[in-house]
């Protein structure tokens, strides 16, 4: 079992006779070496005496099944994607294959319609759904409208993510800023659902140029976990100012880049509790969010530290203006002499 070809052969045989028929649990106790006479001192294997290496064989058998099942899941069952544009489907499939995913599940499907029956199926959702779209109510799944009655695609996709995630599943999705502070009933209801019934972890505000030249809309990243019983305690806010590229249409590389700092701070959010709201990132307790009607825009909670500016008294300013006027008059006189006017 130390030989990769041996491991491959064992798995291929078991896969053909068992795994392909739906048997995905294997009892490997009998993979231990059998002895006619238990005189271990006389047994030798390629790795050494029986007393020192016999127990490694069950581990190696387990490793074969674990690694191969994990690879099978990674190659054939882990990644799912839907789109209504066949060109995007081809691009998505090609992108997955160039990254070593042999058989991704990418399908032509309207994600928001009754055509999509996925429910509590995925452990992770990463999404950049369409912004500013509007659909006819007849074309939207009734399950989604029960949670959030709206025609806006950005709200319907959030509702969809809550439906397709397993309990304990996580979501990181990009939304337009309007989702964070919109005052309609639908906007407030989806924010309330995420804060009260799920666990909202972070809101990362991004500058308006990150999607140029295609779109100039301001966006944010919502990160939450599906729990169906709440769990939001404190929400981490970060005000991203740069992503390593200029924020104009050219998007040329620049030195300023907040992304490494975002990753570092997000992984160590316990250290963020004591940060002041005047800093680039800070924590906001759930109580404050509820009191502000579940508003999730960073400007609602960020505090601006104003530095007082002292100006000279009015009399001094007027005297300076008079002095400037006198100097201008003298210069004008000199100019007129030069022009012999």
C-alpha positions in Angstrom: 0.0 0.0 0.0 3.0 2.3 0.0 3.1 2.1 -3.8 0.8 4.6 -5.5 -0.1 2.1 -8.2 -1.2 -0.4 -5.6 -3.4 2.2 -3.9 -4.9 3.0 -7.3 -5.6 -0.6 -8.1 -7.3 -1.3 -4.7 -9.5 1.8 -5.1 -10.4 1.0 -8.7 -11.5 -2.5 -7.8 -13.6 -1.3 -4.8 -15.0 1.6 -6.8 -16.1 -0.7 -9.6 -17.8 -3.3 -7.4 -19.1 -1.1 -4.5 -18.7 2.7 -4.7 -20.3 3.0 -8.1 -23.4 1.2 -6.8 -23.9 3.7 -3.9 -21.9 1.9 -1.2 -19.8 4.7 0.3 -18.9 3.2 3.8 -16.2 0.6 4.1 -15.2 -1.6 7.0 -11.5 -2.0 6.9 -10.7 -4.0 10.0 -9.8 -7.1 8.0 -7.1 -5.2 6.1 -4.8 -6.0 9.0 -2.2 -8.7 8.2 -3.2 -12.2 9.1 -0.8 -14.6 10.9 -0.9 -18.3 11.1 1.3 -18.5 14.1 1.5 -15.3 16.2 5.3 -15.2 16.4 5.7 -11.6 15.4 9.5 -11.6 15.6 9.6 -13.8 12.5 7.4 -11.6 10.3 9.1 -9.1 8.0 7.5 -6.6 5.6 9.0 -4.2 3.1 8.8 -1.5 5.8 10.4 -3.5 8.5 9.6 -6.0 11.3 6.0 -6.7 12.0 6.2 -5.4 15.6 7.2 -2.0 14.3 5.0 -1.5 11.2 2.0 -3.9 11.1 -0.4 -1.3 12.4 0.4 1.0 9.6 -1.4 -1.2 7.0 -5.0 -0.4 8.3 -4.0 3.3 8.2 -2.8 3.0 4.6 -6.0 1.2 3.5 -8.1 4.0 5.2 -6.0 6.6 3.5 -6.7 5.0 0.1 -10.4 5.2 0.6 -10.4 8.6 2.2 -8.2 10.2 -0.4 -10.0 8.7 -3.4 -13.5 9.5 -2.0 -12.3 13.0 -1.3 -10.9 13.4 -4.8 -14.1 11.9 -6.3 -16.2 14.4 -4.4 -13.8 17.3 -5.4 -13.8 16.4 -9.1 -17.5 15.4 -9.6 -19.8 16.6 -6.8 -18.3 19.6 -5.0 -18.8 22.5 -7.4 -22.2 23.6 -8.8 -23.2 26.6 -10.9 -26.2 27.8 -12.9 -26.6 30.4 -15.6 -29.1 31.4 -18.3 -26.4 32.5 -20.7 -24.9 29.6 -22.6 -21.7 31.5 -23.3 -21.2 32.1 -19.6 -21.8 28.3 -19.0 -19.1 27.4 -21.5 -16.7 30.0 -20.0 -17.5 28.7 -16.4 -16.9 25.1 -17.4 -13.7 25.9 -19.2 -12.4 27.9 -16.2 -13.1 25.0 -13.8 -11.4 22.5 -16.0 -8.3 24.6 -16.4 -8.1 24.6 -12.6 -8.1 20.8 -12.5 -11.9 20.2 -11.9 -12.7 17.5 -14.4 -16.4 17.3 -14.1 -18.1 20.4 -12.5 -21.9 20.5 -12.3 -22.6 23.6 -14.4 -26.1 23.7 -15.8 -28.4 25.9 -17.8 -31.0 27.0 -15.3 -33.0 30.0 -14.1 -31.8 30.1 -10.5 -34.8 32.2 -9.2 -37.6 30.2 -10.9 -39.4 27.0 -9.9 -37.0 25.3 -12.2 -34.4 25.5 -9.4 -35.5 23.0 -6.6 -32.3 23.1 -4.6 -32.9 23.3 -0.9 -30.4 22.9 2.0 -27.9 21.3 -0.4 -24.7 23.4 -0.1 -22.2 24.1 2.6 -20.7 27.2 0.9 -22.1 29.9 -1.4 -19.7 32.4 -3.1 -21.7 34.8 -5.4 -21.7 38.0 -7.3 -25.4 38.0 -8.3 -26.9 40.5 -10.9 -27.5 44.0 -9.6 -30.4 46.4 -10.3 -32.4 43.7 -12.1 -36.2 43.4 -11.9 -38.3 40.3 -12.7 -41.9 39.6 -13.2 -43.5 38.0 -10.1 -44.8 35.1 -12.3 -41.3 34.0 -13.2 -40.0 33.9 -9.6 -40.3 30.8 -7.3 -43.1 31.1 -4.8 -40.8 29.9 -2.0 -38.6 33.0 -2.5 -41.6 35.4 -2.6 -42.9 34.0 0.7 -39.7 35.2 2.4 -39.1 38.4 0.5 -41.9 39.8 -1.7 -40.0 41.8 -4.3 -39.0 41.9 -8.0 -35.4 43.1 -7.3 -32.9 40.4 -8.2 -30.3 41.4 -5.5 -32.8 40.7 -2.8 -34.2 37.5 -4.4 -30.7 36.0 -4.7 -30.1 36.6 -1.0 -33.3 34.8 -0.2 -32.2 32.0 -2.6 -28.9 31.6 -0.8 -30.6 31.2 2.5 -32.8 28.4 1.0 -30.0 26.4 -0.7 -27.6 26.5 2.2 -27.4 23.6 4.7 -27.7 24.4 8.4 -24.2 25.6 9.3 -23.5 26.6 5.7 -21.7 29.9 5.0 -22.2 32.6 2.4 -20.1 35.4 1.1 -21.9 37.5 -1.5 -21.4 40.9 -3.1 -24.4 43.2 -3.0 -25.0 46.8 -4.1 -25.1 49.4 -1.3 -28.8 49.8 -1.6 -29.3 46.4 -0.1 -27.6 47.6 3.1 -29.8 50.7 3.7 -32.9 50.4 1.5 -36.1 51.5 3.2 -38.6 49.3 1.4 -40.4 46.5 3.3 -38.5 43.9 1.2 -35.1 45.4 2.0 -35.8 45.5 5.7 -37.3 42.0 5.8 -34.3 40.3 4.2 -31.8 42.2 6.5 -33.9 41.3 9.5 -34.0 37.7 8.4 -30.2 37.5 8.2 -29.6 39.4 11.5 -32.3 37.8 13.6 -32.6 34.2 12.3 -29.1 33.6 10.9 -25.6 34.7 12.1 -24.3 37.8 10.3 -20.6 38.0 10.7 -19.2 40.8 8.5 -20.0 43.7 6.2 -17.1 44.8 4.1 -17.7 48.0 2.3 -15.9 48.4 -1.1 -15.2 51.5 -3.1 -17.2 52.3 -6.2 -14.5 51.7 -8.7 -13.8 48.0 -8.0 -15.9 46.8 -10.9 -14.9 49.4 -13.5 -15.0 49.7 -16.4 -18.1 47.5 -16.4 -20.0 49.2 -13.5 -19.3 52.0 -11.1 -21.9 51.1 -8.5 -20.8 51.0 -4.8 -20.9 47.5 -3.4 -20.3 45.5 -0.2 -19.6 41.9 0.8 -22.0 40.2 3.2 -20.6 37.2 5.1 -23.1 35.1 7.1 -23.8 31.6 8.4 -27.2 29.9 8.1 -28.4 28.7 11.5 -32.2 29.2 11.5 -32.0 30.1 15.1 -30.1 33.3 15.2 -26.6 33.8 16.6 -25.8 37.4 15.5 -23.9 39.0 18.4 -21.5 41.5 17.0 -21.1 42.4 13.3 -17.7 43.3 12.0 -17.5 46.3 9.6 -14.5 47.2 7.4 -14.2 50.2 5.2 -12.1 49.1 2.2 -10.4 52.0 0.4 -8.2 50.2 -2.1 -7.9 46.8 -3.7 -4.5 47.0 -5.4 -5.7 48.7 -8.6 -6.7 52.2 -9.5 -10.4 52.9 -9.2 -10.7 54.4 -12.7 -11.6 52.7 -15.9 -8.0 51.7 -16.5 -7.6 49.7 -13.3 -3.9 49.8 -13.3 -1.9 48.2 -10.4 -1.2 50.4 -7.4 0.6 49.9 -4.2 -2.4 50.5 -1.9 -4.2 47.3 -1.2 -6.4 46.6 1.8 -7.2 43.0 1.0 -4.4 41.4 3.0 -5.4 43.5 6.0 -9.0 42.5 5.6 -8.1 38.8 5.6 -5.8 39.2 8.7 -8.4 41.2 10.7 -11.3 38.9 9.7 -9.4 35.9 10.9 -8.7 37.6 14.3 -12.0 39.3 14.9 -11.7 38.8 18.7 -9.1 41.5 18.6 -11.5 43.9 16.9 -13.8 44.3 19.8 -12.0 47.2 21.4 -11.4 49.2 18.2 -13.0 52.6 18.0 -15.5 53.4 15.3 -13.2 56.1 14.0 -10.8 53.3 12.7 -11.0 51.5 9.4 -12.7 48.4 11.0 -14.7 48.0 14.1 -17.4 45.8 15.8 -21.1 46.8 16.1 -23.3 45.0 18.6 -26.6 43.6 17.3 -28.5 45.9 19.6 -27.3 49.0 17.7 -28.3 47.4 14.4 -31.8 46.6 15.6 -32.3 50.1 16.8 -31.3 51.4 13.4 -34.0 49.3 11.6 -31.3 46.7 10.5 -29.4 49.3 8.5 -26.0 47.7 7.5 -24.3 50.6 5.9 -21.0 51.4 7.5 -21.6 55.2 7.5 -24.5 54.6 9.9 -22.1 53.5 12.6 -18.7 54.9 11.6 -17.7 58.0 13.6 -15.8 60.8 12.0 -13.2 62.5 14.2 -13.3 66.2 13.5 -10.2 68.2 14.1 -11.1 71.8 15.2 -9.6 74.4 12.9 -8.9 77.8 14.4 -9.3 80.9 12.2 -8.0 84.4 12.8 -10.5 87.0 14.0 -12.6 88.8 11.5 -10.8 92.1 11.9 -7.5 90.5 11.0 -9.0 88.9 7.9 -10.4 92.2 6.8 -7.1 93.9 7.3 -5.3 91.3 5.2 -7.9 91.8 2.4 -7.3 95.6 2.5 -3.6 95.0 2.3 -4.0 92.8 -0.7 -6.2 95.4 -2.4 -3.5 98.0 -1.8 -0.9 95.8 -3.4 -3.1 95.1 -6.4 -3.7 98.8 -6.8 0.1 99.6 -6.8 0.7 96.8 -9.3 -2.0 98.1 -11.6 -0.5 101.6 -11.4 2.9 100.2 -12.4 1.3 98.3 -15.3 -0.4 101.4 -16.6 2.9 103.3 -16.6 4.5 100.6 -18.6 1.7 100.6 -21.1 1.8 104.5 -21.2 -1.9 104.7 -20.6 
